[in-house]
Amino acid sequence: MEDNNSTSAPMDTESVPTIPSSSTTSPPTDFQDIFQTFSWNNVQSNLSDTRPRSSRIPPDSDPLSAFLDLQKVPRSIDGRAIAGALPEEAVGIKFRADIKFIQVFFDTEEDADTFIAQGELEVDTNTIPILPPKGKLSEKTLIRLMNVPVRAAATIRPILVKALEQRCIVEEIQPITIKDTKLVTSRWEAVVSAPSGYNLAKLLTPTLKIMKQTVLVSWPGSPPNCIHCLETGHLRKDCPKRATTAPLPRTTAPIQPNNKKTYAKAVAQPTPVPLPPSTQTDSTETAQQTSTPTQEAQQEDQSTLTNQPEDIQMSDYEDNSQKPLYDKGSPFLVEGTPDTEDTDTNANTKSQAGTSHLGKRPYESSPQSSQSQSRLSSMRSLFSKSNTQDNTNISQ
């Protein structure tokens, strides 16, 4: 039976989109990274067919010559066909297979300029670009502009044309854009030609001022310019104003010594390495030199202990022991000065007194107190009388 009071509804699992985890997703085959899209490798030119087929710089500047650029020519062209297609005015040839150039020579500069003005050499169904020598521009030349202010193409184009027309004739000018977009960049291209009777290479300048900003201009054979400091004479990679970061030193973690005590380390004994003969001799001499001062020091210490001062003799101690010092105020001193003959007697008396008093210090007699001597005599007489009476009692 269905409960109509229930307010819950079944969950619609199909209406909730499932978000795949990042570990299982992979970019599509046509995926482009952010800076793969916004990169100078992902831009396109918007010039029409007026663009020259080649803008390479030839290796030589001989004015009586012209160059055939074979870099993009198919290898299926027969070389004899190229030789037969050259004009009759050509007198000689140089070939550079390493850089894909053939240099054609003429007797006069007019004949060379006429061949250059032709633009392309037709060989069978193919065409080969014709280039002027180094330092000389063709009738129509491709120039590139860098660091152009980024504005709408309709806004910046007339400003660029006005600046260039002061030096050359502008055939066409277009911005460089990101592929498949209309997003303009800071680079533009232009096809220009020289007025009649002028050398275009001497008319162009490497920099322009557009909206108070320095714009760099380059053409085949132009001086190098730096997009970093906006100056001519060097490239960006050689710019002295470019901050170069020094490579970090390679740091390796120090090897920690294995100080763990093991039974093998405890019982292992290092193998003694014998020293060379010269090293052994040196070490022996060093040991002898080191031990010599020690032996001399020991001899000096022994002589110091043996040699006693002359004023200290054992006999002096013996003599002084027979003449003890007494305290004049002691009540146990005996008056009178003992003679030298009574020295042995006094000694015997002292030894007997010491024995009778069970090891206590015996009383010493001194001739300096008569009262103490009389007291001692009376005590002796009383002691002797008591002993006599005791002996009499014992005998009875």
Secondary structure, 3 states (H helix, E strand, C coil): CCCCCCCCCCCCHHHCCCCCCCCCCCCCCCCCCHHHHCCHHHEECCCCCCCCCCCCCCCCCCCCEEEEECCCCCCCCCHHHHHHHCCCCEEEEEEECCCCEEEEEECCHHHHHHHHHCCEEEECCEEEEEECCCCCCCCEEEEEEECCCCCCHHHHHHHHHHHHCCCCEEEEEEEEEECCCCCEEEEEEEEEECCCCCCHHHHCCCEEEECCEEEEEECCCCCCECCCCCCECCCHHHCCCCCCCCCCCCCCCCCCCCCCCCHHHHHCCCCCCCCCHHHHHHHHHHHHHHHHHHHHHHHHHHHHHHCCCCCCCHHHHHHHHCCCCCCCCCCCCCCCCCCCCCHHHHHHHHHHHHHHCCCCCCCCCCCCCHHHHHHHHHHHHHHHHHHHHHHHHHHC
